[in-house]
């Protein structure tokens, strides 16, 4: 018999069928204790990824890094989850390969001036959160849209960067409120919007000393994400993969944040 924790873990990893996922989402709406279990698992998942990120900050000898870069990793024949569904597992594999002499890292290039790249991915965490919260109705947000001044003050203090609430009504979106998340071990603001069909679009912001240069579009776990950098922050807009308007929404948000 599969326990709730095993089911929730499979739900987070995208290993359940569509029907099983719908059952979990319905149960989360009606069971606060189950939602607490899920949030605890998400916190553990974020902590594990943060540990990997910290390990990756340590440099290793260039010849070892070059060997890892050129190595071909085989696939597991009985792995039922596509590798793209579990990107953090690739990070774990890299860490395992580089765990020699107590130091680990990932070095790009083959010269002594090679740049050390920190591979922590906050977007994977955002996709996990969106999978859970976009299906919520009554508990979609922590603080409702009726208190925007409090939301901005609260989230600005929490993430350490100026948080503003864009007006996306010209994109057909209505602001519903906000949540505070944790991604890659750091606090993240999440502003929640819904369209006329009730579908959820979120704008998330994380403080950083190295904002992303340019705009990047990606797909993670069935969701489309458009991310970019601003002053002391990175941002991402996330919504259903079939929307087709996330780039325009991101552009409208970027002009206001």
C-alpha positions in Angstrom: 0.0 0.0 0.0 1.4 3.4 -1.0 1.6 5.9 1.9 0.5 9.5 1.5 4.2 10.6 1.7 5.1 8.3 -1.2 2.2 9.5 -3.3 3.1 13.2 -2.6 6.7 12.5 -3.5 5.7 10.9 -6.7 3.3 13.9 -7.3 6.1 16.4 -6.9 8.4 14.4 -9.3 5.7 14.2 -12.0 5.5 10.4 -11.7 1.7 10.1 -11.3 -0.8 9.7 -14.1 -3.1 12.6 -14.9 -6.0 11.0 -13.0 -3.8 10.4 -9.9 -2.5 13.9 -10.0 -6.1 15.3 -10.2 -7.0 13.1 -7.2 -4.0 14.5 -5.2 -4.9 18.1 -6.2 -8.5 17.6 -5.0 -7.4 16.0 -1.8 -5.0 19.0 -1.1 -7.9 21.4 -1.4 -9.9 19.7 1.3 -7.1 18.4 3.6 -4.9 21.1 5.3 -2.8 18.3 7.0 -2.1 16.8 3.6 -1.1 20.2 2.2 1.3 20.7 5.2 2.9 17.3 4.3 3.4 18.4 0.8 4.9 21.7 1.8 7.3 19.9 4.2 8.4 17.6 1.3 8.9 20.6 -0.9 11.0 22.3 1.8 13.2 19.1 2.0 13.5 19.0 -1.8 14.6 22.7 -1.8 17.1 22.0 1.0 18.6 19.1 -0.9 19.0 21.2 -4.0 20.6 23.9 -1.9 23.1 21.4 -0.6 24.0 20.4 -4.1 24.4 24.1 -5.1 26.7 24.7 -2.2 28.8 21.7 -3.1 29.0 22.9 -6.7 30.6 26.2 -5.6 33.8 24.4 -4.7 36.4 24.3 -7.6 38.2 21.1 -8.7 41.3 20.5 -10.7 40.8 21.4 -14.4 41.8 18.0 -15.6 39.1 16.3 -13.5 36.5 18.8 -14.6 37.4 18.2 -18.3 37.1 14.5 -17.8 33.6 14.9 -16.4 32.6 17.3 -19.2 33.7 14.7 -21.8 32.1 11.7 -20.1 29.1 10.1 -21.6 26.4 9.2 -19.0 24.3 6.2 -19.9 20.5 6.0 -19.3 18.9 3.5 -17.0 16.8 1.1 -18.9 14.0 0.7 -16.3 13.8 4.4 -15.4 10.1 5.2 -16.0 10.6 9.0 -15.5 12.1 10.9 -18.4 15.4 12.6 -17.3 14.0 16.0 -18.3 11.3 15.6 -15.6 13.9 15.4 -12.9 16.6 17.9 -13.8 18.0 18.0 -10.2 19.0 14.3 -10.6 21.4 15.3 -13.3 23.0 17.7 -10.9 23.2 14.9 -8.3 25.0 12.7 -10.9 27.5 15.5 -11.6 28.1 15.9 -7.9 28.7 12.2 -7.5 31.2 12.2 -10.4 33.1 15.1 -9.0 33.1 14.0 -5.4 36.9 13.3 -5.2 39.1 14.5 -2.4 36.3 16.2 -0.5 35.8 18.9 -3.1 33.3 19.2 -5.9 32.5 21.6 -8.7 31.8 22.2 -12.3 34.3 24.1 -14.4 33.7 25.3 -17.9 36.7 25.5 -20.2 40.2 24.0 -20.2 42.4 26.9 -19.2 43.4 28.1 -15.7 41.2 31.1 -16.1 38.0 29.0 -16.6 34.9 30.3 -15.0 33.2 28.3 -12.2 29.5 28.0 -12.8 27.0 27.5 -10.0 24.3 25.3 -11.3 21.5 25.9 -8.8 18.2 26.1 -10.6 15.4 28.0 -8.9 13.1 27.5 -11.9 12.7 23.8 -11.2 11.4 24.7 -7.7 9.0 27.3 -9.2 7.5 24.7 -11.5 7.0 22.4 -8.6 5.2 25.1 -6.6 3.1 26.1 -9.6 2.0 22.5 -10.1 0.6 22.5 -6.6 -0.8 26.0 -6.1 -2.3 26.6 -9.6 -4.8 23.9 -8.8 -5.9 25.6 -5.6 -9.1 27.6 -5.4 -9.8 28.6 -1.8 -6.1 28.5 -0.8 -4.6 30.0 -4.0 -2.8 32.8 -2.1 -1.6 33.6 1.4 -2.5 37.3 1.3 -5.3 38.5 -0.9 -5.3 41.2 -3.5 -7.3 43.6 -1.3 -4.1 44.4 0.7 -1.5 45.4 -2.0 0.5 47.7 0.2 1.0 45.0 2.8 2.0 42.5 0.1 4.6 44.8 -1.3 6.0 45.6 2.2 6.0 42.0 3.4 7.6 40.5 0.3 10.2 43.3 -0.1 11.3 42.7 3.4 11.2 38.9 3.0 13.3 38.5 -0.2 15.6 41.5 0.2 14.6 43.2 -3.1 12.0 45.7 -4.1 8.7 43.9 -5.0 6.1 45.7 -7.1 2.8 44.4 -8.3 2.3 44.9 -12.0 -1.1 45.7 -13.4 -1.6 43.0 -16.1 -5.2 43.7 -16.8 -4.4 44.7 -20.4 -3.2 41.0 -20.7 -6.5 39.8 -19.5 -5.2 38.9 -16.0 -6.6 39.8 -12.6 -4.3 40.0 -9.6 -5.4 37.6 -6.8 -2.8 37.9 -4.2 0.6 36.6 -3.1 2.6 33.9 -1.5 6.2 33.6 -0.1 8.1 30.6 -1.4 11.6 29.1 -1.0 13.6 28.2 -4.2 17.2 27.2 -4.4 17.3 27.9 -0.6 16.3 31.5 -1.0 13.0 33.3 -0.3 10.9 34.1 -3.4 7.9 36.3 -3.9 5.0 34.8 -5.9 2.3 37.1 -7.3 -0.7 35.2 -8.5 -3.0 36.2 -11.4 -5.9 34.5 -13.1 -7.4 34.9 -16.6 -11.0 34.8 -17.6 -11.0 31.0 -17.7 -9.6 30.8 -14.2 -6.2 29.7 -15.3 -3.3 30.8 -13.1 -0.3 32.8 -14.1 2.4 33.6 -11.5 5.1 36.2 -11.4 8.0 35.2 -9.2 11.0 37.2 -8.0 14.3 36.2 -6.3 17.0 38.5 -5.1 20.4 38.0 -6.7 23.7 39.9 -7.1 24.0 38.6 -10.7 20.8 39.2 -12.6 20.1 37.2 -15.7 21.2 38.9 -19.0 18.4 38.8 -21.5 15.1 36.8 -21.6 15.0 33.0 -21.6 12.0 30.9 -22.5 11.8 27.3 -21.2 9.3 24.5 -20.5 9.5 22.5 -17.2 7.0 19.9 -16.1 4.3 20.9 -18.6 4.6 24.7 -17.8 6.0 27.5 -19.9 8.4 29.9 -18.1 9.8 33.2 -19.3 12.6 34.5 -17.1 14.7 37.6 -17.1 16.9 39.8 -14.9 16.4 43.2 -13.4 17.9 45.4 -10.7 19.1 43.0 -7.9 16.6 40.4 -8.9 15.7 37.6 -11.3 12.1 37.2 -12.4 10.0 34.5 -14.0 6.5 34.3 -15.4 5.0 30.8 -15.4 1.8 29.5 -16.8 0.2 26.6 -18.8 2.4 25.5 -21.7 -0.4 26.0 -24.2 -1.2 29.6 -23.3 0.8 31.2 -26.1 0.9 34.7 -24.4 3.5 34.2 -21.7 6.1 36.3 -23.6 3.7 39.2 -23.9 2.8 38.9 -20.2 6.5 38.8 -19.3 7.1 41.9 -21.4 4.3 43.8 -19.7 5.5 42.7 -16.2 9.1 43.6 -17.0 8.1 47.1 -17.9 6.5 47.6 -14.4 8.9 45.8 -12.0 
